[in-house]
Amino acid sequence: MNDTIRDVVFVDGVRTPFGKAGKLFEETRADDLIIRAIRTLLRRNPALPPERVDEVALAATTQIGDQGLTLGRTAALLAGLPRSVPGYSIDRMCAGAMTAVTSVSSAIAARQYDIAIAGGVESMSNHPMGEGVDPNPRIVAERLVDPDALQMGVTAENLHDLFPSITKERADAYAVRTQQRYAAAVDKLAADITTMAARSDEGWTVATGDELPRPGTSMEGLANLRTPFRPHGRVTAGTSSPNTDGATACLLADAETAAELGLPVAMKMIGFAFAGVDPETMGVGPIPSTEKALARAGLTIDDIGLFEINEAFAVQVLAFLDHFKIADDDPRVNPWGGAIAMGHPLASSGVRLMTQLAREFAEHPEVRYGVTTMCVGLGQGGTVIWENPNFKGAN
């Protein structure tokens, strides 16, 4: 019996274009989005025998309709994987796909799987956040959670209250910068975006890129936007991730199996952590989850050379940066732009962060470690630490 823990590697990741809720993919089924991502992942990795996939773990925040019915299993069948390949669904709201990755990676490390597919999908056009939910009355009656905690935009306003130094102007400047970074990197991002057919009243089209970026965003334009979550507030549509439709999928394996099959290794998992925080200020979640993950790995924040932080709101990213004493415009942070520009299809975004980090690692052999991290509704944070296989030593 071999009871040693194995190295888990991220082989490859893909995503569909991200569309604005109610627009590009309004008439596209959510399961068709994730099926397209899985098929593309398999096509990009012809060395992988499909029957070697041990699990398909897929996330959706609103598991209803075409996002329900044990999506991991149904999407695996519809994507053409053999019937012998099992699958399941998972939910941790925005960190759903991240949790799918950490769940199957734990099994790979423990020698229960060799290869797995993980990902997520969200059709916010057809399944807006909160659809069909029925919160237990005790949550409000016993004041376990402030009802405002169920409104993500309100929790962002609460962060501005908690951290007065994070002004609206700082948040606006961050949003402008992430739009600019996305625009500068759009050709690099395209390498991991598959095409996707979409139907509307005007007929069929083929989506080849993200619908949401606003490259002309300016400080002047953001200054005049209304604050929908609080009168005279600080959070606007320009400093928030837009409601988004999209899907992501990635391939994970143990290092020995990847070498056996000739699969590429884009990065190696070092460790991960999740943490709970006050639901009313859920945006601080990445702070304790990152501290926990770093401590478990025996690293410090100074060891991290690249950060992929999900931009649910600009204020949430800035709270993280302030805590770790990182500058607002640090080039290590979301160097190719983030969710404020490209969108945040809830449960699928964790794998988007990972796929982006893997590409950035390839460009930066001087960087050894990187982090993917995100806040999670109802007061959580998730962080995964990765190692760059291209590392050649610091400059």
C-alpha positions in Angstrom: 0.0 0.0 0.0 1.3 3.4 -1.0 0.1 6.1 1.3 2.2 9.0 0.1 0.5 12.2 -1.0 0.9 12.8 -4.8 1.6 16.1 -6.6 -1.5 17.5 -8.3 -1.0 19.4 -11.5 -3.2 21.8 -13.6 -3.0 20.5 -17.1 -5.2 22.9 -19.1 -8.2 25.2 -18.7 -10.7 26.7 -21.1 -13.8 28.8 -21.0 -16.6 30.1 -23.2 -16.8 33.7 -24.1 -18.5 35.6 -21.2 -21.8 37.3 -22.2 -23.8 40.0 -20.5 -26.9 38.6 -18.7 -29.9 39.1 -20.9 -27.9 39.6 -24.1 -25.5 37.2 -26.0 -26.4 33.9 -24.3 -30.0 34.7 -23.2 -31.4 31.9 -25.4 -28.5 29.4 -24.8 -28.9 26.6 -22.3 -26.4 26.6 -19.4 -25.6 22.9 -19.9 -24.7 23.6 -23.5 -22.2 26.2 -22.4 -20.4 23.8 -20.1 -20.6 20.9 -22.6 -18.9 23.2 -25.1 -16.1 23.9 -22.6 -15.6 20.2 -21.8 -15.5 19.2 -25.5 -13.0 21.9 -26.2 -10.8 20.7 -23.3 -10.8 17.1 -24.6 -10.1 18.3 -28.1 -7.1 20.4 -26.9 -5.7 17.4 -25.1 -5.8 14.5 -27.6 -3.2 12.5 -25.6 -5.9 11.9 -22.9 -7.9 8.7 -23.3 -11.4 9.8 -22.3 -12.0 6.6 -20.4 -9.1 7.6 -18.1 -11.1 10.5 -16.6 -12.1 9.4 -13.1 -14.5 12.2 -12.2 -16.3 15.3 -13.6 -17.1 17.9 -10.9 -19.1 20.9 -12.0 -20.5 23.8 -10.1 -23.5 26.1 -10.4 -24.8 28.5 -7.9 -28.4 28.3 -8.9 -28.9 24.5 -9.4 -32.2 24.6 -11.1 -33.5 23.8 -14.6 -30.7 23.5 -17.1 -28.2 24.0 -14.3 -29.6 21.2 -12.2 -30.0 17.4 -12.6 -26.5 16.5 -11.3 -24.9 18.6 -13.9 -21.5 16.9 -13.7 -23.0 13.6 -14.8 -25.4 14.9 -17.4 -22.8 17.2 -19.0 -20.2 14.4 -19.1 -22.6 12.2 -21.0 -23.6 15.0 -23.4 -20.0 16.0 -24.0 -19.3 12.5 -25.2 -17.3 11.1 -22.3 -17.8 7.3 -21.8 -20.7 6.2 -19.6 -18.1 4.8 -17.2 -17.0 8.3 -16.2 -19.0 9.5 -13.2 -19.9 13.1 -12.3 -21.5 15.3 -9.7 -22.5 18.8 -8.9 -21.2 21.1 -6.3 -22.1 24.6 -4.8 -20.1 27.1 -2.9 -21.7 30.1 -4.6 -19.0 32.2 -6.4 -16.3 29.7 -5.3 -18.1 26.7 -6.8 -15.6 25.9 -9.6 -12.7 26.6 -7.2 -14.2 24.0 -4.8 -14.7 21.6 -7.6 -11.0 21.9 -8.3 -9.9 21.5 -4.6 -12.3 18.6 -4.1 -11.1 16.5 -7.0 -7.5 17.5 -6.3 -7.7 16.2 -2.8 -8.8 12.8 -4.2 -6.0 12.9 -6.7 -3.5 13.6 -4.0 -4.9 10.8 -1.9 -4.6 8.3 -4.9 -8.3 7.9 -5.3 -8.3 9.5 -8.8 -5.7 10.0 -11.4 -7.4 12.4 -13.7 -10.4 14.7 -13.3 -12.3 17.5 -15.0 -13.6 20.4 -12.8 -15.4 23.5 -13.8 -18.6 25.6 -13.5 -21.3 27.3 -15.3 -23.8 30.1 -14.7 -26.6 31.5 -16.8 -27.5 34.6 -15.0 -29.8 35.5 -17.9 -32.1 32.6 -17.0 -31.2 31.9 -13.4 -30.4 35.1 -11.6 -28.7 34.8 -8.2 -31.3 33.9 -5.6 -33.8 32.3 -8.0 -35.9 29.8 -6.1 -34.2 30.3 -2.7 -36.2 30.1 0.5 -34.0 31.3 3.4 -34.8 29.8 6.7 -36.9 32.4 8.7 -34.6 31.9 11.7 -31.8 33.7 9.8 -33.7 37.0 10.1 -35.9 36.3 13.2 -32.9 35.3 15.3 -30.6 37.9 13.7 -28.1 35.3 12.7 -27.4 37.3 9.6 -28.4 40.8 8.6 -30.9 40.5 5.7 -28.7 43.0 3.7 -26.0 40.3 3.6 -28.1 38.6 1.0 -27.5 41.5 -1.3 -23.9 41.5 -2.5 -23.8 45.1 -3.5 -24.8 46.1 0.0 -22.0 44.1 1.5 -19.6 46.0 -0.8 -21.0 49.3 0.6 -20.4 47.9 4.0 -16.7 47.4 3.2 -16.4 51.0 2.3 -17.8 51.8 5.7 -15.4 49.4 7.4 -12.4 50.8 5.5 -12.8 54.6 5.1 -9.5 54.8 3.4 -10.9 52.9 0.5 -12.6 55.9 -1.2 -14.9 55.9 -4.2 -12.1 57.5 -6.1 -9.7 54.7 -5.4 -12.3 52.1 -6.4 -13.0 54.0 -9.6 -9.3 54.2 -10.4 -8.9 50.5 -9.9 -11.9 49.8 -12.2 -10.4 52.0 -14.9 -7.0 50.2 -14.6 -8.5 46.7 -14.8 -10.4 47.7 -18.0 -7.1 48.9 -19.5 -5.2 45.8 -18.5 -7.9 43.6 -20.0 -7.8 45.6 -23.3 -4.0 45.2 -23.5 -4.2 41.5 -22.9 -7.3 40.5 -24.9 -5.2 38.7 -27.6 -3.5 36.6 -24.9 -6.8 35.8 -23.2 -8.2 34.6 -26.5 -5.9 31.5 -26.4 -8.2 29.9 -23.8 -11.6 31.0 -25.0 -13.5 28.6 -27.2 -16.1 29.8 -29.7 -19.8 29.3 -28.9 -22.9 29.4 -31.0 -25.6 31.8 -29.7 -29.2 32.4 -30.9 -31.2 35.6 -30.5 -34.2 37.2 -32.2 -31.9 38.3 -34.9 -30.7 34.8 -35.7 -27.6 32.7 -35.0 -24.2 34.1 -34.3 -20.8 32.7 -33.2 -19.3 34.3 -30.1 -15.6 34.5 -30.2 -14.8 36.9 -27.3 -16.2 38.5 -24.2 -19.2 40.8 -24.6 -18.7 42.8 -21.4 -15.5 44.9 -21.5 -15.7 48.6 -21.6 -12.3 49.8 -22.8 -13.4 53.4 -22.9 -14.0 53.5 -19.1 -12.8 56.7 -17.6 -12.7 58.4 -14.2 -15.0 61.1 -15.5 -17.5 58.5 -16.7 -17.5 56.5 -13.5 -17.9 59.6 -11.4 -21.4 60.2 -12.8 -22.8 56.7 -12.4 -25.6 56.1 -9.9 -25.0 54.1 -6.7 -27.8 51.5 -6.8 -27.1 49.9 -3.5 -27.3 53.0 -1.3 -28.3 56.6 -1.8 -25.1 58.6 -2.2 -23.1 55.4 -1.8 -19.8 54.5 -3.3 -20.4 51.2 -5.3 -21.5 51.6 -8.9 -22.0 49.3 -11.9 -18.5 50.5 -13.0 -16.8 49.2 -9.9 -18.8 45.9 -9.8 -18.6 42.7 -11.8 -21.5 42.6 -14.2 -24.1 39.8 -14.2 -22.7 37.3 -16.6 -23.3 34.1 -18.5 -20.4 31.6 -19.1 -18.7 28.3 -18.4 -15.2 27.1 -17.5 -13.6 23.7 -17.4 -10.1 22.4 -16.5 -8.1 19.2 -16.5 -6.3 18.1 -13.4 -4.0 15.0 -12.9 -1.3 13.7 -10.7 2.1 14.5 -11.9 3.1 10.9 -12.7 0.0 10.2 -14.8 0.5 13.5 -16.7 4.0 12.4 -17.5 2.9 8.9 -18.5 0.3 10.3 -21.0 2.5 13.2 -22.2 0.1 15.8 -20.9 1.4 19.3 -20.3 1.9 20.7 -16.8 0.8 24.3 -16.5 1.2 24.6 -12.8 1.3 22.5 -9.6 -1.0 22.9 -6.6 0.8 23.7 -3.4 -2.2 24.0 -1.1 -5.6 25.7 -0.5 -7.8 27.0 2.2 -11.4 28.3 2.7 -12.4 30.6 5.6 -15.6 32.0 7.0 -16.2 35.7 7.7 -19.1 38.0 8.6 -21.7 37.6 5.8 -22.3 41.4 6.0 -18.7 42.0 4.9 -18.2 38.9 2.8 -15.6 40.8 0.6 -12.9 40.4 3.2 -13.1 36.6 2.8 -9.9 36.2 0.7 -7.8 37.7 3.5 -8.2 34.9 6.1 -8.3 32.2 3.5 -5.0 33.5 2.0 -3.4 33.7 5.4 -4.5 30.2 6.2 -3.3 28.8 2.9 0.1 30.5 3.2 0.6 29.3 6.8 -0.2 25.7 5.8 2.2 25.9 2.9 5.0 27.5 5.0 5.0 30.6 2.8 4.5 34.3 3.3 2.8 36.9 1.1 6.3 38.0 0.0 6.7 34.6 -1.7 3.8 35.3 -4.1 4.8 36.7 -7.5 1.4 36.7 -9.2 -2.1 37.3 -7.8 -5.4 36.4 -9.6 -8.1 38.0 -7.4 -11.7 37.7 -8.4 -13.1 41.3 -8.8 -16.6 40.9 -7.4 -16.2 44.6 -6.5 -13.2 46.9 -6.6 -13.5 47.7 -2.9 -13.1 44.0 -2.1 -9.8 43.8 -4.0 -8.5 47.0 -2.4 -9.3 45.6 1.1 -7.1 42.6 0.3 -4.3 44.7 -1.1 -4.4 47.1 1.9 -4.3 44.3 4.3 -1.2 42.8 2.7 0.4 46.2 2.1 0.3 45.8 -1.7 -0.1 48.9 -3.9 -3.3 49.5 -5.8 -1.5 49.4 -9.2 0.9 46.5 -8.4 1.7 44.8 -11.7 1.5 41.4 -10.0 -2.2 41.7 -9.3 -4.6 40.8 -12.1 -2.1 41.8 -14.8 -4.5 40.8 -17.6 -7.6 42.4 -16.1 -10.3 40.9 -14.1 -14.0 40.3 -13.6 -15.0 44.0 -13.6 -13.9 44.0 -17.2 -14.7 40.5 -18.4 -17.6 39.4 -16.1 -18.2 37.1 -13.3 -20.4 34.1 -14.1 -20.6 33.2 -10.4 -19.7 29.5 -9.9 -17.5 29.3 -13.0 -15.0 32.1 -12.1 -12.6 30.1 -10.0 -11.3 28.1 -13.0 -11.1 31.3 -15.0 -8.7 32.7 -12.4 -6.6 29.5 -12.6 -6.5 29.4 -16.4 -5.4 33.0 -16.5 -2.7 32.4 -13.8 -1.3 29.4 -15.8 -0.8 31.5 -18.9 0.8 34.3 -16.8 3.2 31.7 -15.3 4.4 30.8 -18.7 5.4 34.4 -19.3 7.1 34.8 -16.0 9.8 32.2 -15.3 11.1 34.5 -12.5 7.9 33.9 -10.5 7.7 30.7 -8.5 4.4 31.0 -6.7 1.0 32.5 -7.5 -2.4 32.7 -5.8 -6.0 32.5 -7.0 -8.4 33.9 -4.5 -12.0 35.0 -4.3 -14.7 36.2 -1.9 -17.9 34.1 -1.5 -21.4 35.1 -0.8 -22.7 34.6 2.8 -19.3 35.3 4.2 -16.5 33.0 2.9 -13.2 33.3 1.1 -11.2 30.7 -0.9 -7.6 30.6 -1.9 -5.4 28.2 -3.9 -1.6 28.5 -4.1 0.1 27.3 -7.2 3.8 26.7 -8.2 5.1 27.7 -11.6 6.8 24.7 -13.4 8.7 27.3 -15.6 10.4 28.8 -12.6 14.1 29.5 -13.4 15.0 31.5 -10.3 14.3 35.1 -9.3 15.9 37.9 -11.3 
